[in-house]
């Protein structure tokens, strides 16, 4: 007789495709949680190396599940599948190269208990490099300047939330914890590969969802050059998607009656600044068409 499926208060969903050793670090950080009331689901999007499934099976922890897609779904499709598989009242989309602090589950569940109307919780984050050392790159210093003050829990909702995110997405998506009953019906928009996290947050804002920014550090976000967004930034594809995305958001917020959000979407200043600082890398790699696309995006 098969064992009953694990039911937990918190689901950690890990859409996996990439470095096996970094994935193991991410999983070990879940196993090290002080609060044991979690379930981890690793959804393998057909990564060629079978080591992930073998290693996870060896853990022999009933709270850890491994699923392999029958065919490759891509980033967006695998994210959407992860949301469909959530069973707990709250969940997280953990990056395969990121790390939870041992207090993560305790911190986010405590915030949800204090704010029963919260749709998403954003805990404090340390940025780390490939070796795991805490770093403060320029982009993350800018993020911290754009973010609301986090000296105490801060509640953001409505157009104020949307405008702040459109001026510059200061969140670290894999660190976010979500309320399932609010987020699952919305899920990730099909077709987006880079802006899918911001799109979900803006869709939540339009629907009246509440974001709570919590001060306690509970997550380590790995910053390295091999991410999808970094690679696509250099060759310009990231900004092609972002240009179309922000145009659509400007129209949607205008129709929604949020003029400040519509103006912020039309300006998308930090996206354009990001294109400017990426131009030298494209030029250094002699990617002339990409450089032209970056200049076009930077000029708006």
C-alpha positions as CSV (number, residue, x, y, z in Angstrom):
1,X,0.0,0.0,0.0
2,X,1.5,3.4,-1.0
3,X,2.3,5.9,1.7
4,X,0.0,8.9,2.0
5,X,1.4,12.0,0.3
6,X,3.2,14.4,2.6
7,X,1.1,17.4,3.7
8,X,2.9,20.4,5.0
9,X,2.3,24.0,5.9
10,X,4.9,25.1,3.4
11,X,5.9,23.8,-0.1
12,X,9.3,24.6,-1.5
13,X,9.0,24.2,-5.3
14,X,12.3,23.9,-7.1
15,X,12.1,24.1,-10.9
16,X,15.4,22.4,-11.8
17,X,17.7,22.7,-14.9
18,X,21.3,23.4,-14.3
19,X,24.3,22.8,-12.1
20,X,23.9,19.6,-10.0
21,X,26.2,20.7,-7.2
22,X,24.5,24.0,-6.7
23,X,21.1,22.2,-6.7
24,X,22.5,20.0,-3.9
25,X,23.4,23.1,-1.9
26,X,19.9,24.4,-2.3
27,X,18.3,21.2,-1.2
28,X,20.6,20.9,1.8
29,X,19.5,24.4,2.9
30,X,15.9,23.1,2.9
31,X,16.8,20.0,4.9
32,X,18.5,22.3,7.4
33,X,15.4,24.3,8.2
34,X,14.7,24.7,11.9
35,X,11.0,24.3,11.1
36,X,10.4,20.8,9.7
37,X,6.9,21.5,8.5
38,X,7.8,21.7,4.7
39,X,7.6,19.6,1.6
40,X,10.3,20.0,-1.2
41,X,9.4,19.2,-4.8
42,X,12.2,19.2,-7.4
43,X,10.7,19.4,-10.9
44,X,13.4,18.4,-13.4
45,X,12.9,20.0,-16.8
46,X,14.8,17.2,-18.7
47,X,18.3,18.1,-17.6
48,X,20.6,15.7,-19.4
49,X,22.6,14.6,-16.3
50,X,20.5,12.0,-14.2
51,X,22.5,12.7,-11.1
52,X,19.8,14.9,-9.5
53,X,17.2,12.2,-9.4
54,X,19.7,9.6,-8.2
55,X,21.0,11.8,-5.4
56,X,17.5,13.0,-4.2
57,X,16.4,9.4,-4.0
58,X,19.3,8.5,-1.8
59,X,18.1,11.1,0.7
60,X,15.2,8.8,1.5
61,X,13.3,11.8,3.1
62,X,9.5,11.4,2.6
63,X,9.3,15.2,2.5
64,X,11.5,15.4,-0.7
65,X,9.8,14.6,-4.0
66,X,11.5,14.4,-7.4
67,X,9.6,14.7,-10.7
68,X,11.0,14.7,-14.2
69,X,9.0,16.3,-17.0
70,X,8.2,14.0,-19.9
71,X,9.3,16.7,-22.3
72,X,11.1,20.0,-21.8
73,X,8.7,22.8,-20.8
74,X,11.2,25.7,-20.7
75,X,11.4,28.2,-17.8
76,X,7.9,29.5,-18.0
77,X,6.2,26.1,-18.5
78,X,8.2,24.5,-15.7
79,X,7.3,27.4,-13.3
80,X,3.7,27.0,-14.2
81,X,3.8,23.3,-13.6
82,X,5.4,23.9,-10.2
83,X,2.5,26.1,-9.2
84,X,0.0,23.4,-10.3
85,X,1.8,20.9,-8.0
86,X,1.5,23.0,-4.8
87,X,-0.5,21.5,-2.1
88,X,0.4,23.6,1.0
89,X,-1.3,26.9,2.0
90,X,2.0,28.7,1.3
91,X,4.9,28.1,-1.1
92,X,8.1,29.3,-2.6
93,X,9.8,29.0,-6.0
94,X,13.4,28.3,-4.9
95,X,16.2,28.8,-7.5
96,X,18.4,25.8,-8.1
97,X,21.5,27.9,-7.2
98,X,20.1,29.8,-4.2
99,X,20.2,29.0,-0.5
100,X,17.8,29.3,2.4
101,X,18.9,30.5,5.7
102,X,17.9,28.0,8.5
103,X,15.2,30.4,9.7
104,X,13.5,30.9,6.3
105,X,10.3,28.8,6.9
106,X,9.9,30.2,10.4
107,X,10.3,33.8,9.2
108,X,7.8,33.7,6.3
109,X,5.2,31.7,8.2
110,X,5.4,34.2,11.1
111,X,4.8,37.1,8.7
112,X,1.8,35.4,7.1
113,X,0.4,34.8,10.6
114,X,0.8,38.4,11.5
115,X,-0.6,39.6,8.2
116,X,-3.5,37.3,7.2
117,X,-4.3,39.4,4.2
118,X,-0.7,39.1,2.7
119,X,-0.4,37.4,-0.7
120,X,3.4,37.5,-0.8
121,X,6.2,37.9,1.7
122,X,9.6,39.4,0.8
123,X,12.2,38.5,3.5
124,X,15.6,40.0,3.9
125,X,18.2,38.8,1.4
126,X,22.0,38.5,1.3
127,X,23.5,38.3,-2.2
128,X,26.3,35.8,-2.7
129,X,28.7,35.0,-5.6
130,X,29.6,31.7,-7.2
131,X,31.7,30.7,-4.2
132,X,29.0,31.6,-1.7
133,X,30.6,34.7,-0.3
134,X,28.3,37.7,0.5
135,X,28.8,40.5,-2.1
136,X,27.3,43.8,-3.0
137,X,27.4,44.4,-6.8
138,X,26.3,47.7,-8.3
139,X,23.0,46.4,-9.4
140,X,22.1,45.1,-6.0
141,X,23.1,48.4,-4.3
142,X,20.7,50.1,-6.7
143,X,18.0,47.5,-5.8
144,X,18.5,48.3,-2.1
145,X,18.1,52.0,-2.8
146,X,14.9,51.4,-4.8
147,X,13.4,49.2,-2.1
148,X,11.2,50.6,0.6
149,X,12.7,50.8,4.1
150,X,12.9,47.4,5.7
151,X,13.7,48.4,9.3
152,X,10.3,47.0,10.2
153,X,7.6,45.0,8.4
154,X,6.2,47.2,5.5
155,X,2.8,46.6,3.9
156,X,2.5,47.5,0.2
157,X,-0.6,47.3,-1.9
158,X,-2.4,48.7,-5.0
159,X,-0.9,51.3,-7.3
160,X,1.8,52.2,-4.8
161,X,3.1,48.7,-5.0
162,X,2.9,48.6,-8.8
163,X,4.6,52.0,-9.2
164,X,7.5,50.9,-6.9
165,X,8.1,47.7,-8.8
166,X,7.9,49.4,-12.2
167,X,10.4,52.0,-11.2
168,X,12.7,49.1,-10.4
169,X,12.0,45.5,-9.4
170,X,13.7,45.5,-6.0
171,X,12.5,42.0,-5.1
172,X,14.5,38.8,-5.3
173,X,12.0,36.5,-6.9
174,X,13.3,33.1,-5.5
175,X,13.2,34.5,-2.0
176,X,9.5,35.4,-2.1
177,X,6.9,33.3,-0.3
178,X,3.4,33.1,-1.7
179,X,-0.1,32.5,-0.4
180,X,-1.4,29.6,-2.6
181,X,-5.1,30.4,-2.7
182,X,-4.4,33.9,-4.0
183,X,-1.5,33.2,-6.3
184,X,-2.3,29.8,-7.9
185,X,-5.3,31.0,-9.8
186,X,-3.2,33.8,-11.4
187,X,0.1,31.9,-11.9
188,X,2.7,33.0,-14.4
189,X,1.8,34.5,-17.7
190,X,2.6,32.2,-20.7
191,X,5.2,33.4,-23.1
192,X,7.5,35.3,-20.7
193,X,11.0,34.0,-19.8
194,X,12.6,37.0,-18.1
195,X,9.8,39.3,-16.9
196,X,7.6,36.5,-15.6
197,X,8.3,37.3,-11.9
198,X,7.5,41.0,-12.3
199,X,4.4,40.2,-14.3
200,X,3.1,38.0,-11.5
201,X,3.7,40.7,-8.9
202,X,2.0,43.3,-11.1
203,X,-1.0,41.0,-11.7
204,X,-1.2,40.5,-8.0
205,X,-1.1,44.2,-7.4
206,X,-3.9,44.8,-9.9
207,X,-6.0,42.1,-8.1
208,X,-5.5,43.8,-4.8
209,X,-2.8,41.5,-3.4
210,X,-0.8,42.6,-0.5
211,X,3.0,42.4,-0.3
212,X,4.7,42.4,3.1
213,X,8.4,43.4,3.2
214,X,10.0,41.8,6.2
215,X,13.4,42.9,7.6
216,X,14.8,39.7,8.9
217,X,17.4,38.1,6.5
218,X,16.3,34.6,5.6
219,X,17.7,33.9,2.1
220,X,20.9,33.9,0.0
221,X,20.5,34.9,-3.6
222,X,23.3,33.8,-5.9
223,X,24.4,36.4,-8.4
224,X,26.5,35.0,-11.3
225,X,26.8,35.6,-15.1
226,X,25.3,32.3,-16.3
227,X,21.7,33.1,-15.4
228,X,19.0,33.2,-18.1
229,X,18.6,37.0,-17.6
230,X,22.3,37.7,-17.6
231,X,22.9,35.8,-20.9
232,X,19.9,37.3,-22.6
233,X,20.9,40.8,-21.4
234,X,24.2,40.7,-23.2
235,X,22.7,39.6,-26.5
236,X,19.7,41.9,-26.2
237,X,16.9,39.3,-26.0
238,X,16.1,40.3,-22.5
239,X,15.3,43.9,-23.5
240,X,13.3,42.8,-26.5
241,X,11.0,41.0,-24.1
242,X,11.0,43.9,-21.6
243,X,10.2,46.5,-24.2
244,X,7.1,44.7,-25.3
245,X,6.2,43.8,-21.7
246,X,6.4,47.4,-20.4
247,X,4.3,48.7,-23.4
248,X,1.6,46.2,-22.6
249,X,1.7,47.1,-18.9
250,X,1.4,50.8,-19.7
251,X,-1.8,50.1,-21.7
252,X,-3.2,47.8,-19.0
253,X,-2.6,50.2,-16.1
254,X,-4.1,53.0,-18.1
255,X,-7.2,51.0,-18.7
256,X,-7.2,50.0,-15.0
257,X,-7.3,53.6,-14.0
258,X,-3.8,53.7,-12.4
259,X,-2.1,56.6,-14.3
260,X,1.0,56.7,-12.1
261,X,1.6,53.0,-12.8
262,X,1.0,53.6,-16.5
263,X,3.6,56.4,-16.6
264,X,6.1,54.2,-14.6
265,X,5.7,51.4,-17.1
266,X,6.2,53.8,-20.1
267,X,9.4,55.1,-18.5
268,X,10.8,51.8,-17.3
269,X,13.9,53.8,-16.3
270,X,15.9,51.0,-14.5
271,X,15.4,48.7,-17.4
272,X,16.8,51.3,-19.8
273,X,19.7,52.0,-17.4
274,X,20.4,48.3,-17.3
275,X,20.6,48.3,-21.1
276,X,23.1,51.1,-21.0
277,X,25.5,49.3,-18.6
278,X,25.2,46.2,-20.7
279,X,26.3,47.9,-24.0
280,X,30.0,47.6,-23.3
281,X,29.8,43.8,-22.8
282,X,28.0,43.5,-26.1
283,X,30.6,45.6,-27.9
284,X,33.4,43.7,-26.3
285,X,31.9,40.5,-27.6
286,X,31.5,42.1,-31.1
287,X,27.8,41.5,-30.9
288,X,26.9,44.4,-33.1
289,X,23.2,43.6,-33.7
290,X,22.8,43.1,-29.9
291,X,24.5,46.4,-29.2
292,X,22.1,48.2,-31.6
293,X,19.1,46.6,-29.8
294,X,20.5,47.7,-26.5
295,X,20.9,51.3,-27.6
296,X,17.4,51.3,-29.0
297,X,16.0,50.1,-25.7
298,X,18.1,52.6,-23.7
299,X,16.8,55.5,-25.7
300,X,13.2,54.3,-25.1
